[in-house]
């Protein structure tokens, strides 16, 4: 089952047919990658009991769980946390570790005053200086507040095979380490990098992985779902210009940053001018709505959600090729679908773009 609706426009100008013939080869290549094999074989579910136990403990003992992450790993965690809409939201998760700004450190340390907190250190590769610095500073604060023995109960790590520092820290300090293997944070949505923070805030990660798996298994990839990725590759090959992904809801802004080309609309509309391919990502029924006073350009019923959808439709209706991606609602299952769709599309685009 595929809950993401796809609407293509102006694909005739892209001449995608030559590349489309290679989309099957791209999918065959992706089916041999670690992240896809882990989903198809359900290996990503084997860690769920341990991850859920860790998440429950973290949420119970903490007012704030600090996820220490940088670069694309940090963007992955932020994108997952901001887009997720768990039915019963619990502990707050803050992502930190991508800065050397003293002011940002001071603000975080002030926020932690009087708060119970725990640390989850995340890295899919060799840790940069800003990540090590954030971890050491917060670990020191944790030890001062709770003592070394109790601090060890509030430390967890998630590390890839190329991680050195966090892997060594977990072994030396004897705290739990979850592995994400060779999977990078570009394709890490079904690894502990995303699963543990999502579980901490209250996401039903089993339902999330159901959506993730069902998206990969959907026959739509052999029909028209792959066309989105093929069209992006065609634009990249022929014009050298990247896709612009229009984000119309604030909770998806960080997801767009992880995806790589997201801009928040309508303020970011001028960024579309030089793009050869413009996409939209929308949740049709936002979790909130606001009734607006009447004004000439507004919705006749006063719904801000309807006004947003109508305005997005008007912006989408131009001559540029593009794709509109939408889902009726955001829930745990659909979030898993969205991540799987994005990762598979990214993989197809990269495969076709790199081909000679």
TORKOL-4160 file (C-alpha; in steps of 0.2 Angstrom, whole numbers, padded with zeros to 4 digits, m for minus):
356
<pt num="1" X="0000" Y="0000" Z="0000"/>
<pt num="2" X="0006" Y="0017" Z="m0005"/>
<pt num="3" X="m0001" Y="0032" Z="0005"/>
<pt num="4" X="0009" Y="0045" Z="m0005"/>
<pt num="5" X="0000" Y="0053" Z="m0019"/>
<pt num="6" X="0010" Y="0058" Z="m0034"/>
<pt num="7" X="0005" Y="0071" Z="m0047"/>
<pt num="8" X="0017" Y="0075" Z="m0061"/>
<pt num="9" X="0017" Y="0090" Z="m0073"/>
<pt num="10" X="0026" Y="0095" Z="m0089"/>
<pt num="11" X="0037" Y="0079" Z="m0090"/>
<pt num="12" X="0036" Y="0080" Z="m0109"/>
<pt num="13" X="0049" Y="0093" Z="m0109"/>
<pt num="14" X="0061" Y="0082" Z="m0099"/>
<pt num="15" X="0064" Y="0068" Z="m0111"/>
<pt num="16" X="0065" Y="0055" Z="m0097"/>
<pt num="17" X="0062" Y="0040" Z="m0107"/>
<pt num="18" X="0080" Y="0035" Z="m0110"/>
<pt num="19" X="0083" Y="0036" Z="m0091"/>
<pt num="20" X="0067" Y="0028" Z="m0087"/>
<pt num="21" X="0073" Y="0012" Z="m0096"/>
<pt num="22" X="0087" Y="0012" Z="m0083"/>
<pt num="23" X="0076" Y="0014" Z="m0068"/>
<pt num="24" X="0074" Y="m0005" Z="m0066"/>
<pt num="25" X="0093" Y="m0007" Z="m0065"/>
<pt num="26" X="0093" Y="0007" Z="m0052"/>
<pt num="27" X="0081" Y="m0002" Z="m0041"/>
<pt num="28" X="0091" Y="m0018" Z="m0043"/>
<pt num="29" X="0106" Y="m0009" Z="m0037"/>
<pt num="30" X="0096" Y="m0002" Z="m0022"/>
<pt num="31" X="0089" Y="m0019" Z="m0017"/>
<pt num="32" X="0107" Y="m0024" Z="m0014"/>
<pt num="33" X="0111" Y="m0010" Z="m0002"/>
<pt num="34" X="0112" Y="m0013" Z="0017"/>
<pt num="35" X="0097" Y="m0002" Z="0022"/>
<pt num="36" X="0085" Y="m0010" Z="0009"/>
<pt num="37" X="0090" Y="m0027" Z="0013"/>
<pt num="38" X="0088" Y="m0024" Z="0032"/>
<pt num="39" X="0070" Y="m0018" Z="0028"/>
<pt num="40" X="0065" Y="m0032" Z="0016"/>
<pt num="41" X="0073" Y="m0045" Z="0028"/>
<pt num="42" X="0065" Y="m0037" Z="0043"/>
<pt num="43" X="0082" Y="m0036" Z="0051"/>
<pt num="44" X="0078" Y="m0018" Z="0056"/>
<pt num="45" X="0065" Y="m0025" Z="0068"/>
<pt num="46" X="0077" Y="m0036" Z="0077"/>
<pt num="47" X="0083" Y="m0021" Z="0087"/>
<pt num="48" X="0066" Y="m0014" Z="0092"/>
<pt num="49" X="0064" Y="m0023" Z="0109"/>
<pt num="50" X="0081" Y="m0016" Z="0114"/>
<pt num="51" X="0078" Y="0001" Z="0107"/>
<pt num="52" X="0060" Y="0002" Z="0115"/>
<pt num="53" X="0067" Y="m0003" Z="0132"/>
<pt num="54" X="0081" Y="0011" Z="0130"/>
<pt num="55" X="0068" Y="0024" Z="0124"/>
<pt num="56" X="0056" Y="0020" Z="0139"/>
<pt num="57" X="0071" Y="0022" Z="0151"/>
<pt num="58" X="0077" Y="0038" Z="0143"/>
<pt num="59" X="0059" Y="0046" Z="0143"/>
<pt num="60" X="0056" Y="0040" Z="0161"/>
<pt num="61" X="0072" Y="0047" Z="0169"/>
<pt num="62" X="0073" Y="0063" Z="0158"/>
<pt num="63" X="0065" Y="0080" Z="0155"/>
<pt num="64" X="0076" Y="0082" Z="0140"/>
<pt num="65" X="0085" Y="0069" Z="0130"/>
<pt num="66" X="0100" Y="0077" Z="0121"/>
<pt num="67" X="0104" Y="0069" Z="0105"/>
<pt num="68" X="0122" Y="0074" Z="0101"/>
<pt num="69" X="0124" Y="0074" Z="0082"/>
<pt num="70" X="0131" Y="0084" Z="0068"/>
<pt num="71" X="0130" Y="0086" Z="0049"/>
<pt num="72" X="0118" Y="0075" Z="0040"/>
<pt num="73" X="0115" Y="0064" Z="0055"/>
<pt num="74" X="0109" Y="0079" Z="0064"/>
<pt num="75" X="0098" Y="0084" Z="0050"/>
<pt num="76" X="0091" Y="0066" Z="0049"/>
<pt num="77" X="0086" Y="0066" Z="0068"/>
<pt num="78" X="0079" Y="0084" Z="0067"/>
<pt num="79" X="0069" Y="0079" Z="0051"/>
<pt num="80" X="0061" Y="0064" Z="0059"/>
<pt num="81" X="0057" Y="0072" Z="0076"/>
<pt num="82" X="0049" Y="0088" Z="0068"/>
<pt num="83" X="0039" Y="0078" Z="0056"/>
<pt num="84" X="0033" Y="0065" Z="0068"/>
<pt num="85" X="0016" Y="0067" Z="0076"/>
<pt num="86" X="0014" Y="0053" Z="0089"/>
<pt num="87" X="m0003" Y="0051" Z="0097"/>
<pt num="88" X="0004" Y="0053" Z="0114"/>
<pt num="89" X="0020" Y="0064" Z="0114"/>
<pt num="90" X="0031" Y="0061" Z="0129"/>
<pt num="91" X="0049" Y="0066" Z="0133"/>
<pt num="92" X="0057" Y="0081" Z="0123"/>
<pt num="93" X="0072" Y="0078" Z="0112"/>
<pt num="94" X="0085" Y="0092" Z="0108"/>
<pt num="95" X="0097" Y="0089" Z="0094"/>
<pt num="96" X="0114" Y="0098" Z="0098"/>
<pt num="97" X="0132" Y="0096" Z="0092"/>
<pt num="98" X="0134" Y="0106" Z="0075"/>
<pt num="99" X="0140" Y="0122" Z="0082"/>
<pt num="100" X="0156" Y="0130" Z="0090"/>
<pt num="101" X="0146" Y="0145" Z="0095"/>
<pt num="102" X="0148" Y="0150" Z="0114"/>
<pt num="103" X="0131" Y="0158" Z="0114"/>
<pt num="104" X="0122" Y="0143" Z="0108"/>
<pt num="105" X="0131" Y="0133" Z="0122"/>
<pt num="106" X="0127" Y="0145" Z="0135"/>
<pt num="107" X="0108" Y="0145" Z="0130"/>
<pt num="108" X="0108" Y="0126" Z="0130"/>
<pt num="109" X="0116" Y="0125" Z="0147"/>
<pt num="110" X="0104" Y="0138" Z="0154"/>
<pt num="111" X="0090" Y="0127" Z="0147"/>
<pt num="112" X="0096" Y="0112" Z="0156"/>
<pt num="113" X="0097" Y="0121" Z="0173"/>
<pt num="114" X="0086" Y="0111" Z="0185"/>
<pt num="115" X="0081" Y="0098" Z="0172"/>
<pt num="116" X="0084" Y="0079" Z="0172"/>
<pt num="117" X="0093" Y="0075" Z="0156"/>
<pt num="118" X="0101" Y="0061" Z="0147"/>
<pt num="119" X="0113" Y="0060" Z="0131"/>
<pt num="120" X="0112" Y="0050" Z="0115"/>
<pt num="121" X="0128" Y="0052" Z="0105"/>
<pt num="122" X="0125" Y="0049" Z="0086"/>
<pt num="123" X="0138" Y="0047" Z="0072"/>
<pt num="124" X="0138" Y="0037" Z="0056"/>
<pt num="125" X="0156" Y="0042" Z="0053"/>
<pt num="126" X="0172" Y="0049" Z="0060"/>
<pt num="127" X="0167" Y="0062" Z="0073"/>
<pt num="128" X="0171" Y="0080" Z="0069"/>
<pt num="129" X="0178" Y="0092" Z="0082"/>
<pt num="130" X="0162" Y="0101" Z="0086"/>
<pt num="131" X="0153" Y="0084" Z="0089"/>
<pt num="132" X="0167" Y="0078" Z="0101"/>
<pt num="133" X="0167" Y="0095" Z="0110"/>
<pt num="134" X="0148" Y="0095" Z="0112"/>
<pt num="135" X="0148" Y="0077" Z="0119"/>
<pt num="136" X="0162" Y="0080" Z="0131"/>
<pt num="137" X="0155" Y="0096" Z="0138"/>
<pt num="138" X="0138" Y="0088" Z="0141"/>
<pt num="139" X="0145" Y="0072" Z="0148"/>
<pt num="140" X="0155" Y="0083" Z="0160"/>
<pt num="141" X="0139" Y="0092" Z="0166"/>
<pt num="142" X="0130" Y="0075" Z="0167"/>
<pt num="143" X="0144" Y="0068" Z="0179"/>
<pt num="144" X="0144" Y="0084" Z="0189"/>
<pt num="145" X="0125" Y="0083" Z="0192"/>
<pt num="146" X="0123" Y="0064" Z="0194"/>
<pt num="147" X="0140" Y="0057" Z="0198"/>
<pt num="148" X="0150" Y="0045" Z="0187"/>
<pt num="149" X="0141" Y="0029" Z="0190"/>
<pt num="150" X="0124" Y="0037" Z="0188"/>
<pt num="151" X="0129" Y="0047" Z="0173"/>
<pt num="152" X="0134" Y="0030" Z="0164"/>
<pt num="153" X="0115" Y="0025" Z="0166"/>
<pt num="154" X="0111" Y="0041" Z="0156"/>
<pt num="155" X="0122" Y="0038" Z="0141"/>
<pt num="156" X="0119" Y="0029" Z="0125"/>
<pt num="157" X="0128" Y="0029" Z="0108"/>
<pt num="158" X="0122" Y="0025" Z="0090"/>
<pt num="159" X="0137" Y="0023" Z="0079"/>
<pt num="160" X="0141" Y="0017" Z="0061"/>
<pt num="161" X="0156" Y="0006" Z="0057"/>
<pt num="162" X="0167" Y="0021" Z="0053"/>
<pt num="163" X="0164" Y="0029" Z="0070"/>
<pt num="164" X="0179" Y="0029" Z="0081"/>
<pt num="165" X="0177" Y="0041" Z="0095"/>
<pt num="166" X="0159" Y="0036" Z="0101"/>
<pt num="167" X="0163" Y="0018" Z="0098"/>
<pt num="168" X="0178" Y="0019" Z="0109"/>
<pt num="169" X="0169" Y="0030" Z="0122"/>
<pt num="170" X="0155" Y="0017" Z="0124"/>
<pt num="171" X="0168" Y="0003" Z="0126"/>
<pt num="172" X="0178" Y="0013" Z="0139"/>
<pt num="173" X="0163" Y="0020" Z="0149"/>
<pt num="174" X="0153" Y="0004" Z="0147"/>
<pt num="175" X="0137" Y="0011" Z="0141"/>
<pt num="176" X="0125" Y="0004" Z="0128"/>
<pt num="177" X="0130" Y="0006" Z="0109"/>
<pt num="178" X="0118" Y="0003" Z="0095"/>
<pt num="179" X="0125" Y="0000" Z="0078"/>
<pt num="180" X="0119" Y="0007" Z="0061"/>
<pt num="181" X="0132" Y="m0003" Z="0052"/>
<pt num="182" X="0138" Y="0004" Z="0035"/>
<pt num="183" X="0122" Y="0014" Z="0032"/>
<pt num="184" X="0125" Y="0033" Z="0031"/>
<pt num="185" X="0113" Y="0045" Z="0038"/>
<pt num="186" X="0108" Y="0049" Z="0020"/>
<pt num="187" X="0099" Y="0033" Z="0020"/>
<pt num="188" X="0097" Y="0030" Z="0039"/>
<pt num="189" X="0079" Y="0032" Z="0042"/>
<pt num="190" X="0076" Y="0013" Z="0047"/>
<pt num="191" X="0092" Y="0013" Z="0058"/>
<pt num="192" X="0094" Y="0017" Z="0076"/>
<pt num="193" X="0099" Y="0035" Z="0071"/>
<pt num="194" X="0081" Y="0039" Z="0068"/>
<pt num="195" X="0072" Y="0024" Z="0077"/>
<pt num="196" X="0078" Y="0028" Z="0095"/>
<pt num="197" X="0074" Y="0047" Z="0095"/>
<pt num="198" X="0057" Y="0043" Z="0087"/>
<pt num="199" X="0053" Y="0030" Z="0101"/>
<pt num="200" X="0059" Y="0042" Z="0114"/>
<pt num="201" X="0046" Y="0055" Z="0109"/>
<pt num="202" X="0032" Y="0042" Z="0108"/>
<pt num="203" X="0032" Y="0036" Z="0090"/>
<pt num="204" X="0026" Y="0018" Z="0088"/>
<pt num="205" X="0041" Y="0013" Z="0078"/>
<pt num="206" X="0034" Y="m0004" Z="0074"/>
<pt num="207" X="0020" Y="0005" Z="0064"/>
<pt num="208" X="0033" Y="0017" Z="0057"/>
<pt num="209" X="0043" Y="0002" Z="0050"/>
<pt num="210" X="0027" Y="m0006" Z="0043"/>
<pt num="211" X="0025" Y="0010" Z="0033"/>
<pt num="212" X="0043" Y="0010" Z="0028"/>
<pt num="213" X="0042" Y="m0008" Z="0022"/>
<pt num="214" X="0026" Y="m0007" Z="0013"/>
<pt num="215" X="0033" Y="0008" Z="0003"/>
<pt num="216" X="0048" Y="m0002" Z="m0003"/>
<pt num="217" X="0037" Y="m0017" Z="m0007"/>
<pt num="218" X="0024" Y="m0006" Z="m0017"/>
<pt num="219" X="0022" Y="m0011" Z="m0035"/>
<pt num="220" X="0020" Y="0008" Z="m0039"/>
<pt num="221" X="0039" Y="0009" Z="m0041"/>
<pt num="222" X="0037" Y="m0001" Z="m0057"/>
<pt num="223" X="0023" Y="0010" Z="m0063"/>
<pt num="224" X="0025" Y="0029" Z="m0060"/>
<pt num="225" X="0033" Y="0031" Z="m0043"/>
<pt num="226" X="0051" Y="0030" Z="m0050"/>
<pt num="227" X="0047" Y="0044" Z="m0062"/>
<pt num="228" X="0050" Y="0057" Z="m0049"/>
<pt num="229" X="0067" Y="0051" Z="m0046"/>
<pt num="230" X="0070" Y="0049" Z="m0065"/>
<pt num="231" X="0064" Y="0066" Z="m0069"/>
<pt num="232" X="0076" Y="0074" Z="m0056"/>
<pt num="233" X="0091" Y="0064" Z="m0063"/>
<pt num="234" X="0086" Y="0070" Z="m0081"/>
<pt num="235" X="0086" Y="0088" Z="m0075"/>
<pt num="236" X="0103" Y="0085" Z="m0066"/>
<pt num="237" X="0111" Y="0078" Z="m0082"/>
<pt num="238" X="0104" Y="0090" Z="m0095"/>
<pt num="239" X="0103" Y="0107" Z="m0086"/>
<pt num="240" X="0114" Y="0104" Z="m0071"/>
<pt num="241" X="0101" Y="0113" Z="m0059"/>
<pt num="242" X="0095" Y="0105" Z="m0044"/>
<pt num="243" X="0077" Y="0101" Z="m0038"/>
<pt num="244" X="0068" Y="0114" Z="m0027"/>
<pt num="245" X="0057" Y="0105" Z="m0014"/>
<pt num="246" X="0043" Y="0117" Z="m0008"/>
<pt num="247" X="0039" Y="0114" Z="0010"/>
<pt num="248" X="0022" Y="0122" Z="0015"/>
<pt num="249" X="0021" Y="0116" Z="0033"/>
<pt num="250" X="0033" Y="0121" Z="0046"/>
<pt num="251" X="0034" Y="0104" Z="0054"/>
<pt num="252" X="0042" Y="0097" Z="0037"/>
<pt num="253" X="0055" Y="0111" Z="0036"/>
<pt num="254" X="0069" Y="0100" Z="0044"/>
<pt num="255" X="0064" Y="0085" Z="0034"/>
<pt num="256" X="0066" Y="0096" Z="0019"/>
<pt num="257" X="0084" Y="0101" Z="0025"/>
<pt num="258" X="0088" Y="0082" Z="0027"/>
<pt num="259" X="0082" Y="0079" Z="0010"/>
<pt num="260" X="0093" Y="0092" Z="0004"/>
<pt num="261" X="0083" Y="0105" Z="m0006"/>
<pt num="262" X="0069" Y="0111" Z="0005"/>
<pt num="263" X="0063" Y="0129" Z="0006"/>
<pt num="264" X="0049" Y="0135" Z="0017"/>
<pt num="265" X="0034" Y="0143" Z="0007"/>
<pt num="266" X="0027" Y="0155" Z="0002"/>
<pt num="267" X="0042" Y="0166" Z="0008"/>
<pt num="268" X="0054" Y="0156" Z="m0001"/>
<pt num="269" X="0045" Y="0157" Z="m0018"/>
<pt num="270" X="0059" Y="0168" Z="m0026"/>
<pt num="271" X="0071" Y="0153" Z="m0024"/>
<pt num="272" X="0062" Y="0144" Z="m0037"/>
<pt num="273" X="0067" Y="0155" Z="m0052"/>
<pt num="274" X="0083" Y="0146" Z="m0057"/>
<pt num="275" X="0076" Y="0128" Z="m0053"/>
<pt num="276" X="0073" Y="0117" Z="m0068"/>
<pt num="277" X="0062" Y="0105" Z="m0057"/>
<pt num="278" X="0051" Y="0111" Z="m0043"/>
<pt num="279" X="0042" Y="0099" Z="m0031"/>
<pt num="280" X="0029" Y="0101" Z="m0017"/>
<pt num="281" X="0027" Y="0091" Z="m0001"/>
<pt num="282" X="0010" Y="0093" Z="0007"/>
<pt num="283" X="0000" Y="0085" Z="0022"/>
<pt num="284" X="m0018" Y="0088" Z="0016"/>
<pt num="285" X="m0026" Y="0088" Z="0033"/>
<pt num="286" X="m0014" Y="0097" Z="0045"/>
<pt num="287" X="m0015" Y="0092" Z="0063"/>
<pt num="288" X="m0020" Y="0110" Z="0067"/>
<pt num="289" X="m0031" Y="0122" Z="0058"/>
<pt num="290" X="m0035" Y="0141" Z="0062"/>
<pt num="291" X="m0051" Y="0150" Z="0057"/>
<pt num="292" X="m0046" Y="0166" Z="0048"/>
<pt num="293" X="m0056" Y="0182" Z="0048"/>
<pt num="294" X="m0063" Y="0186" Z="0031"/>
<pt num="295" X="m0052" Y="0194" Z="0018"/>
<pt num="296" X="m0054" Y="0195" Z="m0001"/>
<pt num="297" X="m0040" Y="0182" Z="m0005"/>
<pt num="298" X="m0044" Y="0170" Z="0010"/>
<pt num="299" X="m0054" Y="0155" Z="0010"/>
<pt num="300" X="m0073" Y="0158" Z="0010"/>
<pt num="301" X="m0075" Y="0146" Z="0025"/>
<pt num="302" X="m0061" Y="0154" Z="0035"/>
<pt num="303" X="m0050" Y="0139" Z="0035"/>
<pt num="304" X="m0031" Y="0142" Z="0035"/>
<pt num="305" X="m0027" Y="0124" Z="0030"/>
<pt num="306" X="m0038" Y="0126" Z="0014"/>
<pt num="307" X="m0030" Y="0143" Z="0010"/>
<pt num="308" X="m0013" Y="0135" Z="0011"/>
<pt num="309" X="m0018" Y="0120" Z="0000"/>
<pt num="310" X="m0026" Y="0132" Z="m0013"/>
<pt num="311" X="m0011" Y="0144" Z="m0013"/>
<pt num="312" X="0001" Y="0129" Z="m0015"/>
<pt num="313" X="m0010" Y="0123" Z="m0030"/>
<pt num="314" X="m0009" Y="0140" Z="m0038"/>
<pt num="315" X="0010" Y="0140" Z="m0036"/>
<pt num="316" X="0012" Y="0122" Z="m0043"/>
<pt num="317" X="0002" Y="0127" Z="m0059"/>
<pt num="318" X="0016" Y="0134" Z="m0069"/>
<pt num="319" X="0026" Y="0129" Z="m0084"/>
<pt num="320" X="0041" Y="0121" Z="m0075"/>
<pt num="321" X="0041" Y="0102" Z="m0073"/>
<pt num="322" X="0039" Y="0095" Z="m0056"/>
<pt num="323" X="0030" Y="0083" Z="m0044"/>
<pt num="324" X="0017" Y="0086" Z="m0031"/>
<pt num="325" X="0019" Y="0074" Z="m0016"/>
<pt num="326" X="0005" Y="0073" Z="m0004"/>
<pt num="327" X="m0003" Y="0062" Z="0010"/>
<pt num="328" X="m0019" Y="0064" Z="0018"/>
<pt num="329" X="m0013" Y="0065" Z="0036"/>
<pt num="330" X="0004" Y="0063" Z="0045"/>
<pt num="331" X="0004" Y="0048" Z="0057"/>
<pt num="332" X="0018" Y="0035" Z="0062"/>
<pt num="333" X="0014" Y="0024" Z="0047"/>
<pt num="334" X="0014" Y="0038" Z="0034"/>
<pt num="335" X="0030" Y="0045" Z="0041"/>
<pt num="336" X="0038" Y="0028" Z="0038"/>
<pt num="337" X="0032" Y="0029" Z="0020"/>
<pt num="338" X="0038" Y="0046" Z="0017"/>
<pt num="339" X="0056" Y="0042" Z="0023"/>
<pt num="340" X="0056" Y="0026" Z="0013"/>
<pt num="341" X="0049" Y="0035" Z="m0003"/>
<pt num="342" X="0062" Y="0049" Z="m0001"/>
<pt num="343" X="0077" Y="0037" Z="0002"/>
<pt num="344" X="0072" Y="0026" Z="m0013"/>
<pt num="345" X="0070" Y="0041" Z="m0024"/>
<pt num="346" X="0086" Y="0048" Z="m0019"/>
<pt num="347" X="0095" Y="0032" Z="m0022"/>
<pt num="348" X="0087" Y="0031" Z="m0040"/>
<pt num="349" X="0092" Y="0049" Z="m0044"/>
<pt num="350" X="0110" Y="0046" Z="m0038"/>
<pt num="351" X="0112" Y="0030" Z="m0048"/>
<pt num="352" X="0105" Y="0037" Z="m0064"/>
<pt num="353" X="0115" Y="0054" Z="m0062"/>
<pt num="354" X="0131" Y="0045" Z="m0060"/>
<pt num="355" X="0129" Y="0034" Z="m0075"/>
<pt num="356" X="0139" Y="0039" Z="m0091"/>
